[in-house]
Amino acid sequence: MNKVIFFIVGSCSGNPGPGGWAFILRCSRTDKELERSDGVPETTNNQMELMAVIQGLEALKEPCGVTLYADSSYVLQGMQKWMIGWKSRGWKRKDGSKLVPVKNVELWMRLDKLMQRHQIEFEHVKGHSGHLENERCDELAVTAYQKYLKKS
């Protein structure tokens, strides 16, 4: 099984507002890299973080061992902890004493399917701390949404 190192960032100007996502995939065996990014005119930061993971996993042509580096606690906690409970409750989350629909459920469900193909390990990276790949992804994500900013 190929092993890949996977870095992601989602970014938004306003929340909601124009947003961008970016990822870097690096094959451990060959050291080849793939960078991708894109943006949308109206979204949230959490949606862009999820989209970065989804797009990166979709770019993998075969099942891989993946080490995911992310600065998003939302994504890391969701993938490692929350998703199990959400699925067992029919994609609902606890809100006090009641169950309510999971926010961004269509993205979480899409990510859930992708996660079944790969063996994923998780690493938290502090954002804007000088981590080379995290900074590069942030630069790509910001550039991706800037085309949607209104010109003054």
N, C-alpha and C positions, 0 to 999 in steps of 0.2 A: 504494500500500500504506500503510495506516495505521501510524503509529509509536506505540508505547506504552512507557512507563517502568514498570518492574515491580520492586517491592520485596517481599522475602520474609523470614520468620523462622519457625523451628520451635523449640519449647521443651519441656522436660521437667522434671518435679519428681522427681528420681531418674532413673536411666538403667539399666534400664527403670523406668517409673512413669507417672503420668498425664501426658499430653502435649497440646500445642496447636500449631496452625499458624496463620499469618495472612499475608495479602498485601494490597498496595495496587497497583492498576493505574491508571495515569494516561494518558489519550489526549493525545498531544502537540498534536494539531490543535485539540481542543475544550477541553482542560484538565479534562474530566470525570474523576471518580475513582470507583473501585469498591473498597471494603474488604470483605474477608470473613475469617472465622476460624471454627475449630471445634476440638474436642478429642476425645480418646478416653481411656478409663480406664487402659489399659496399652499402652505403646509405648516407643520409644527416640527420642532427640533426632534422630538421623540420619533415621529414618522420618518425623518431623514436618517436617524441613527439605525432604525430597523431596516430601511431601504438599503443602506450601505452593506449590512450583513447579508440581506437577501440577494442583492446583486452579486456580491462576491462569491457566495456559495453557489449561485446559479452559473457562475463562470467556470466552475470546476467541472471538467468533463467526465470524471470518474470519482468513485468514493475515495476519500483521502483522510489522513490524520491531520487535523487542523488545530493549530494553536492560534486562538483569536485574541488579539490585543485591542482593547477598547477603553475609552475614557468614560463611557456611559454606564453608570450604575443601573439605569433603567433597563438597558439591553442585557447586561451581565446577570443581574438579579432575575430578570424575566426568564432568560434562557436556562439558568441553573436551578432556580427555586420556584418562582411563581407559576410558570407554565404547567407544571405537574398538577397543581391544585386547580387552576383554571380549567384544564381539560376534564378533570374528574367532576367538576361542577357544570359541565356543558358550556365552557368558555364564559363563565361568570366569575366575578371576584366579590369578596366580602366588602361591604360598606356598612360598618356598624353591625347591626343584626340582620341586615338583608343582603341579598345577592343582586348585583347589577352587572350589566354587560361589560366585558373587558374593553377598554379603550383600544383602538387600532386593531380590533380582533381579526380583520381580514389579513393584515400584515403578520400578526402572530401565527395565524393558521398556516399561512404560506411558509413562514420560517420553520414551523414545526415539521412540515413535510420535508423540507430541505435538511433539517437536522438528522432525520432518520438515515440519510445516506452516508454521513460522515461521523468520525470519532472526533469530538471537539473538546479541547482543553481551553480554559479561560484564564486570561491574565488582565488585571486592571492596570491601566496606565493613567497617571495623573495628567490631565489635559493642560496644555500650555506650559509644560514644564521642561521643554527642551528635548523631549524624546523625538528623535529624527523623523521616524516614519509617521508618528502622530502629528507632528507639525506639518509634514508634507501633505498628509490627508486633509488636514484643516485648511491648508492653502488651496488645495484642489476643490474642496467643498465650497469655500467662500467664493472662489472664482466662478464656480458653476451657478451660484445663485445671483451673482452680481448683474448678470444680463437681465434679470427681472426687476431690479431696483428702478424705481421711477426717477427719471431725470428731472432735476429742479430747474 
